[in-house]
Amino acid sequence: MSETAQRSQSESAGQQPKGEEPQKATGGKRGGGDPASRGRTTIADGVVEKIAGLAARDVMGVHAMGSGFARTLGAVRDRVPGGGKSVTRGVKAEVGEVQTALDLEIVVEYGVPIADVAAGVRENVISAVERMTGLEVVEVNIAVSDVKLPDDEEDDESEQPRLQ
């Protein structure tokens, strides 16, 4: 048998020919490349919504998040044992691989400049989401659905219950 025939026969059997070193497919490194670049990281819409909701609530002049109906349902849910407050109320996120877009619905306090509150919310939300997720925030759309008047008592916790 010729040397070429022996080499091809031993390679097909999974053996190395005599006198030859095994070749490493990865160039000598295990796993190939930087550990941080191995695999994918995906971030759920709900994660971005929570970050954005908390960041928006931190801005002075924001009274609540969500429409009147959503706040009413949320108030009922908050009173149910184990219901807890929903930090994603009034926030909708669309998350891609490297970018995200957000829609927020807010209620502002009476007397504060709405344009200033919206700018503050936009700035705080973009900063928090980009810092925590690494995603690029391409837009933050803000809808002001209501104004909290000083004499509105629907959300005040100082109100006494009707039944004792």
Sequence and secondary structure as in RCSB ss.txt:
>XXXX:A:sequence
MSETAQRSQSESAGQQPKGEEPQKATGGKRGGGDPASRGRTTIADGVVEKIAGLAARDVMGVHAMGSGFARTLGA
VRDRVPGGGKSVTRGVKAEVGEVQTALDLEIVVEYGVPIADVAAGVRENVISAVERMTGLEVVEVNIAVSDVKLP
DDEEDDESEQPRLQ
>XXXX:A:secstr
  HHHHHHHHHHTT   TT     TTTT SS S GGGSS     HHHHHHHHHHHHHTSTTEEEES HHHHHHHH
HHHHSTTT   TTTTEEEEE SSEEEEEEEEEEETTS HHHHHHHHHHHHHHHHHHHH  EEEEEEEEEEEEE T
T  TT TTS  S  
